[in-house]
Amino acid sequence: MFPFDPSRQSRRRVSRSLTRTTRQMTGQLTRSLESAAKSVTKAVTRSTEQAIRETRKATVRSVKRTVRDTEKAVAAAFTAQGTEQGAEVARKPPGQFVTVDGMPVHVIVRGRGRPVVLVHGNGTMAEDFAICGLIDRLAARYRVIAIDRPGFGYTSRPRHRLWTAQAQAVLLHRVLEQLGVERPLIVGHSWGTIVALALAADGRRPLRGLVLLSGSYFPGHRTDAALIAPLAVPGLGDAMRAMVPAKVSASLTGQSFRQVFWPQPVPARFTARFPIEIAAAATQLRAVSEDAASMNAAVTGLQRRYAGLTLPVSILAGDADSIVKASEHSVRLHTTIPGSTLRLLPGLGHMIHYGARLKVERAIDDLMKLR
């Protein structure tokens, strides 16, 4: 027999058939591998994303648990310290409470007659006006209302809202509304001047006038505000405050008062009567840091409205104030508000309602006589 010798045409057919088959098998294999790779990649991605979410949740839970445990430990240490010293005495609020939208607001109300409303600064409370003697002196001829702003003194500071100057002005308006106060004269000190100006600029309540003491009225850099601003960051600020022992916090608060009174010494009556344990508490420190952090934003929004104010405005400031420079704020505000009056008090610092109480009273009386 002769060996099989296919023709050239037959060999070509077989070659093409083998090539097609190889290509088909290669394509199917490639597609299968790609599909498998995509499935593996998706599975790995889902697994990684799930792991990240779980890690994030665990971290948040851990931080919250740490803050909570630290706060409890600090509270326990403070209680133990007070018990050891025999100083664990519950203070009775000196005023009354007015409830606005379920929020109790502490106010001190004294006297009868035309209303004068006192709004305290950052780090203090309504009792500050009682300690300096201003409430009792004014109550002899006016109805005096001193309010604890949110987070200060005996007023809480709910976390579900931002307590901007405008928000605090609205709260003040609502409190005065419930007390039946008409055409009050608003006296603001330091940060309280921003609330007073916000209430005047808002126009929702007729005012007799403004007396502004030692205020910051324009944006700028303040070292004290810059140092305390990190404490306003949610979570971080809570953790930082909780890690400071109560005794240390009280000591630092006391040092800050020496700075705000400088160049005058801290008055003995202030040292004896001011509730330092309330001022150094976590709630008030949160309020202090949040107000300090929001101050520039508050006055930035207000400053364009100063020139439109038509009510009587009396501005007082100490020319030795180390907290707020009178030349950059009080003098400039006086040139901005038409018809305003300015009194610079030589040699006095930030707390002029102590060092120049009679001059503050005179400014109040002068505006009360106008109309």
Buried (B, 14 or more C-beta within 10 A) or exposed (E): EEEEEEEEEEEEEEEEEEEEEEEEEEEEEEEEEEEEEEEEEEEEEEEEEEEEEEEEEEEEEEBEEEBEEBBEEBBEEBEEBBEEEEEEEEEEBBBEBBEBEEBBBBBBBBBEEBBBBBBBBBBBBBBBBBBBBBBEBBBEBBBBBBBBBBBBBBBBBEEEEEBBBBBBBBBBBBBBBEBEBEEBBBBBBBBBBBBBBBBBBEEEBEBBBBBBBBBBBBBBEBEBBEEBBEBBBEEEBBBBBBBBBBBEBBBEBBEBBEEBBBEBEBBEEBEEEBBBBBBBBBBBBBBBBBBBBBBBEBBEBBBEBBEEBEBBBBBBBBBBBBBBBBEEBBBBBBEBBEEBBBBBBEEBBBBBBBBBBEBBBEBBBBBBEEE
